[in-house]
Amino acid sequence: MIIGYARTSTAEQHAGLEAQVRDLVAAGADETFAEQVSSVAERPKLKEAIRFVRKGDVLMVTKPDRLARSTADLLSIVRDLEGRGVGLVILSMGGQQLDTRSPTGKLMLTMLAAVAEFERGLMLERQREGIAKAKAEGAYKGRQPTARAKAPEVLRLAAEGVTRQDIAARLGIGVASVYRILSDAPAP
């Protein structure tokens, strides 16, 4: 059985998630698990997919970064799958499929994952340098707080008797932010 796993980091990437699922099904996935969650957060559907696979099955993903956080994480997942007799197939590897059931596939996966991690490290380094330069020039302001900017609306809705959860939903902010704004507000 071929089990597909798809992931995007945010809800705004819904089309990307649909495309991954479509590609997995087209490549023969019998069952798919999909989620929209950052790779650094808990990934319940990934855990479910890994628990679901059985000896002789194949776990299929479109790209290695959809599956793992780092080279070490990827290799750990591969070791776990391999130890249970499960293969891993990655669809988008330079126009070819990569299959860990072969020695060449394992070698290529390790090398490509290491290169991807190296590139990510370089990108983060350039980003840090750019931010430092912008700060030195007084041009970097950082991310604008979204919840604090909505404090007047939070206070108005709370005064109208709207629940904390409804305020958060209406304004598109977290419930914790609503409580924080209300606790920081001067007493009437």
N, C-alpha and C positions, 0 to 999 in steps of 0.2 A: 504494500500500500504506500502511496506517496502522500505525505502530509505537507501542506504548504503553510508557511508562516510569513505574514506581512505586517509591517509596522511603519508608521510615520510618527514624527515627534509631536505634532500639534494638530488640533482640529481643523486648522486652516488648510492642511494638506490632504483634505478628503479625496480630491481627485487623484493624488499620488497613491493613496491607499487602495482606491478602486482599481487603478492601473496595475498595482502589484498583484492584487487578487486575480484580476483578469489574466495576467501573464502566467501566474501559477496554475490556474485552471487550464489554460491553453497548453501548458507544458505537461499536463497529466495529473495534477494534484487531485486526489480523491476527496480530500477533506482539507479545509483551510481554517486557520486561526489568524485573526487580524485584530490589531489594536492601535490606538492613537495615544502613545505615551512616550516620553523622553527615554532615551536609552539608559540614562542614569537613575531613573525611577524603577520601582518594582514593575515587572512586566508579567502580569498574571497569565495572559494568553500564551506567552512563550513557555512559561512553566507548564501550562496545561498541554501544549503541543508536545513538549518533551516527555511528559508523563504518558501521553497518548500513544506515542510510537512504540512499536514492538520489534522484536528481532526480525530482520529481513525487510523492514520498512525503510523508507527514505524520507528525511526531512529536507524540504526544498525551500529556498529563499531566493529573492531576486538579486540581492547584493549582500556581501558580508556585513556591511555596517547596519543593515536592518536586523541582524541577528545578535551581534556582539558589540561591546563597548571598546574593546581593545584587542590586540593580538593575543594577549594572555587569556582574555575571556573567550575569544573565539576558539583557541586551541583547547581550552578546558571543556567547552561544549562539545567539540569534536571528539575529545578523549572519552567523555561520558557516553556519547552516542556510539562510538566505536566499541567501547566496552560492552555495550548492550546489543551489538550486532546491527546497528542502525547506520546507514550511510547519510552523507550530507551532499546535496547538490546545490550549487549556486549558479543561477542562470546567467547573470550579466558579468562575465569576467572577460573583458576584452573581446566581446563578440562570440565567446565560446562558453559552453557549460563547464563547470569545474565539479568533478565528482571525487569525493574523498575515499571512495571504495578502491581507488587505484593508488599505487605508490606515487605516480607522477602527479595525480590530483592533490594528494597530501602535501607534496613538496611545493607545488604552485600556490596552494592556499596559504601555506606558512610564509612564503616569500611575498606574495601580494598583500597579505595582511600586515606584514612588517613595513612594507613600503607605504601603505595607507596610513598607518599609525605615525610614521615618520613625517609624511606630508601634513597630517593634522597638527603635529607638534610645531612644524615650521609656520603653519598658518596662525596658530595661537601666539607664537613668538612675534610674528609680524604685527598681529593685532595689538599685543601688549606694547610694542614699540610705538605704534601709531597713536595709541591712547596716551602714552607718556609724552609724546611730542605735542599732541593737541592740548594736554593739560599744561605743559610748560608755556605754550603760546596763549593760554587762557581761552582756548576755543572749545575745550571739552567740558560739557556740563553734566555728563552722565545721563542715565535713563531718568526721564521725568516720572515722578511718582503719580500714579493714576488714581489711587484711592484718595489720597490727601486732597487732590484737586477737586474731588467730588464731596468734600466735607460739608459745604453748605446744603447740598441736596440731601445728604444723609441726615443732617440735623433737622431739616424741614420735614422729611418723611417720618422720622422718629417722632417729632412733635405731633404729627397727624395720626399717630398710633399704628403706623405700618410696622409689621414684625421685622426683626433683624434679618431673617432669611429672605423675606420679600424685598427688603431694601437692597440687599446684595444682588438678588436676581434682576431687579429693575435697573440697577446701575452698572451691572456687569463687573462687580468687585467681589472679593471674598467676604464671607460672614465675619471672619476674624478682623478684617479691615473695618467693618461696620462697628464692631465692638470697640476697637481701638480708637476710632474717631469719637465715638460717644463717651468713652471713658476719659479722653483728653479734653473734651469740651468743658467750658466753665459751667458750674452749677447754676441753674436759673434762679 
